[in-house]
């Protein structure tokens, strides 16, 4: 019994963080729904971020951004936001971990497709180049959506049931260790 417990504890110690790291990224929620554009900058006065923000403030660019189902994530000096709304520190760090960027003090701009894969990763990029990258994607990626589960139909009661619920089945016996 002691060996089983130690084996299980060791297995969970190694595998547990891997399971946690897969589901805690905010990008998981956008798969099939939106194309995340992630901007990581060391400060709010970073020239890459300032020029991209200026481009996004133009009405035509903003319209193109929404038409392409894009979502803007920003991580400025470890403070994360999604479309202008603050992310908590754990979510921000999960976002950074999910991108697998490594260490670096330079700015990064990353475009993630609806399929969850990186489509573009550069230090400096214009908004026009981001739009052209999206427009050049295959039609299957452009139309990708999250599969909607089919509605569950009501099951008709069996003949002769007369509306009485059936007794639940007896659970199987567990062997003693």
C-alpha positions in Angstrom: 0.0 0.0 0.0 2.9 2.3 0.8 4.5 1.7 -2.5 1.3 2.5 -4.4 0.9 5.7 -2.5 4.5 6.8 -3.2 4.2 5.9 -6.9 0.9 7.9 -7.2 2.4 10.9 -5.4 5.5 10.8 -7.6 3.4 10.6 -10.8 1.1 13.5 -9.7 4.2 15.6 -8.8 5.5 15.2 -12.4 2.3 15.3 -14.4 0.2 17.7 -12.3 1.9 20.9 -13.5 1.6 19.8 -17.1 -2.1 19.4 -16.9 -2.5 22.7 -15.1 -0.4 24.6 -17.7 -2.5 23.4 -20.6 -5.9 24.8 -19.5 -5.0 28.0 -17.7 -4.1 30.1 -20.7 -6.6 32.7 -21.7 -5.9 31.8 -25.4 -7.8 28.5 -24.9 -11.1 30.5 -24.7 -10.4 32.2 -28.0 -9.7 29.0 -30.1 -12.3 28.9 -32.8 -13.8 32.2 -31.9 -11.2 34.9 -32.4 -7.7 35.6 -33.6 -5.6 36.9 -30.6 -3.0 39.6 -31.4 -0.6 39.6 -28.5 1.7 42.6 -27.9 4.4 42.2 -25.3 6.4 45.4 -24.5 8.8 46.3 -21.7 7.1 49.7 -21.1 4.1 51.8 -22.2 6.4 54.1 -24.2 7.9 51.3 -26.3 8.0 52.5 -29.9 6.6 49.3 -31.2 3.6 49.5 -28.9 3.0 53.2 -29.5 3.0 52.9 -33.3 0.6 49.9 -33.2 -1.7 51.6 -30.7 -1.7 54.7 -32.9 -2.7 52.5 -35.9 -5.4 50.7 -33.9 -7.0 54.1 -32.9 -7.8 54.9 -36.5 -11.4 54.1 -37.3 -10.6 52.2 -40.6 -8.0 50.1 -38.8 -10.4 49.4 -35.9 -13.1 48.3 -38.3 -10.6 45.9 -40.1 -9.6 44.6 -36.7 -13.2 43.7 -35.7 -14.1 42.4 -39.2 -11.3 39.8 -38.9 -12.5 38.7 -35.4 -9.4 39.8 -33.6 -8.8 40.2 -29.9 -6.0 42.4 -28.5 -3.9 41.1 -25.6 -1.3 43.4 -24.2 1.4 42.6 -21.7 3.2 45.8 -20.7 5.8 45.4 -18.0 4.1 42.2 -16.8 0.6 43.9 -16.6 -1.8 42.1 -18.9 -5.0 43.2 -20.6 -7.5 41.7 -22.9 -9.2 44.3 -25.1 -8.5 47.0 -22.5 -9.7 45.0 -19.5 -7.1 44.0 -16.9 -6.1 40.4 -16.4 -5.0 39.0 -13.1 -1.3 38.2 -12.6 -1.8 34.5 -12.8 -3.7 34.7 -16.1 -1.0 37.1 -17.5 1.8 34.7 -16.6 -0.2 31.8 -18.1 -0.5 33.7 -21.3 3.2 34.3 -21.4 3.9 30.6 -20.6 1.6 29.4 -23.3 3.5 31.4 -25.9 6.8 29.7 -25.0 8.8 32.9 -25.7 11.8 32.4 -23.4 13.6 35.3 -21.8 14.0 38.6 -23.6 13.7 42.4 -23.1 12.6 43.2 -26.6 9.0 43.8 -27.8 7.1 41.0 -29.4 4.0 41.0 -31.6 2.4 37.6 -32.0 -0.7 36.7 -34.1 -2.5 33.5 -33.2 -5.0 32.0 -35.5 -8.4 30.6 -34.7 -6.9 27.2 -34.7 -4.6 28.2 -31.7 -1.4 28.1 -33.7 1.1 31.1 -34.1 0.7 32.7 -37.5 3.1 35.6 -37.1 5.8 36.4 -34.5 7.9 39.5 -35.0 9.7 42.3 -33.1 8.3 45.1 -35.3 5.3 44.8 -37.6 2.8 47.1 -39.2 -0.9 46.6 -38.8 -1.2 46.3 -42.6 1.1 43.3 -42.5 -1.0 41.6 -39.8 -4.1 42.1 -41.9 -2.5 40.7 -45.0 -1.3 37.7 -43.0 -4.9 37.0 -41.9 -6.3 37.6 -45.4 -3.7 35.1 -46.8 -4.8 32.3 -44.4 -6.5 29.3 -46.0 -10.3 29.3 -46.1 -10.5 26.5 -43.6 -8.8 28.6 -40.9 -10.8 31.7 -41.7 -14.1 29.8 -41.2 -12.9 27.8 -38.2 -15.4 27.9 -35.3 -15.9 26.0 -32.1 -18.1 23.0 -32.7 -21.5 23.5 -31.0 -22.8 20.3 -29.3 -26.0 19.0 -30.7 -29.0 19.6 -28.5 -30.0 16.6 -26.5 -33.4 15.3 -27.4 -35.8 14.2 -24.7 -35.9 10.5 -24.4 -39.3 9.0 -24.5 -40.1 6.6 -21.7 -40.2 2.9 -22.5 -43.6 1.3 -23.1 -45.3 0.3 -20.0 -43.2 2.6 -17.8 -46.1 4.7 -16.7 -43.9 7.6 -15.6 -42.1 5.8 -12.8 -38.4 6.4 -12.7 -36.3 3.2 -12.8 -34.3 2.2 -9.8 -30.6 3.1 -10.0 -28.2 0.3 -10.7 -26.2 -1.1 -7.8 -22.6 0.1 -7.9 -20.0 -2.6 -8.6 -18.2 -4.1 -5.6 -14.7 -2.8 -5.0 -12.0 -5.4 -4.1 -10.2 -5.0 -0.8 -6.5 -4.2 -0.9 
